[in-house]
Amino acid sequence: MKIIDTYDSIYSSYKHNVFDIDLWEKYADEIPSELKNKIKKDSKRNDFEKRALPVLNSLIKNREAAKN
């Protein structure tokens, strides 16, 4: 298993502190395609707007706390 640390890079997926799926696509192009495709497939099984988006937007608002 190869571990790729993209933690700091995830913030490139935000525009004006709001998660932007198009920017995430560009970010995800930097990770292995299998993982990108799995994430996209998994997100279709869930309500992205209600379940994932609030968590993603919380991440940027709590960026400093998340680093610790």
C-alpha positions in Angstrom: 0.0 0.0 0.0 1.3 3.4 -0.9 0.3 6.3 1.4 0.0 9.7 -0.2 -0.3 12.7 2.1 -2.7 15.1 0.3 -4.0 16.7 3.5 -2.9 20.2 2.8 -3.8 20.0 -0.8 -7.5 19.4 -0.1 -7.9 23.1 0.6 -7.4 23.8 -3.1 -11.0 22.4 -3.4 -12.5 25.5 -1.8 -13.5 28.8 -3.3 -14.3 31.6 -0.9 -14.3 29.0 2.0 -17.0 26.9 0.3 -16.3 23.5 -1.1 -16.3 23.5 -4.9 -16.8 20.1 -6.6 -15.1 21.3 -9.8 -12.0 22.3 -7.9 -12.2 19.0 -6.1 -12.0 17.3 -9.5 -8.7 19.0 -10.2 -7.4 18.1 -6.7 -8.6 14.5 -7.2 -6.6 14.3 -10.4 -3.5 14.3 -8.3 -4.5 11.1 -6.4 -4.7 7.6 -7.8 -7.6 7.3 -10.2 -8.9 4.2 -8.4 -9.4 6.2 -5.3 -11.0 9.2 -7.1 -13.5 6.8 -8.8 -14.3 5.1 -5.5 -14.9 8.4 -3.8 -17.3 9.5 -6.6 -19.1 6.1 -6.6 -19.5 6.1 -2.8 -20.8 9.7 -2.8 -23.6 8.7 -5.2 -24.9 6.3 -2.6 -25.2 9.0 -0.1 -26.9 12.4 0.0 -23.9 14.5 -0.8 -25.6 17.8 -0.1 -26.9 16.8 3.3 -24.2 14.4 4.6 -20.9 15.2 3.0 -21.0 18.9 2.1 -21.6 20.1 5.6 -18.5 18.2 6.8 -16.4 19.4 4.0 -17.4 23.0 4.6 -16.8 22.6 8.3 -13.2 21.5 7.5 -12.3 24.8 6.0 -13.9 26.7 8.8 -12.0 24.7 11.3 -8.7 24.5 9.4 -6.4 25.4 12.3 -8.1 23.0 14.7 -7.9 20.2 12.1 -4.1 20.6 11.8 -3.7 19.5 15.5 
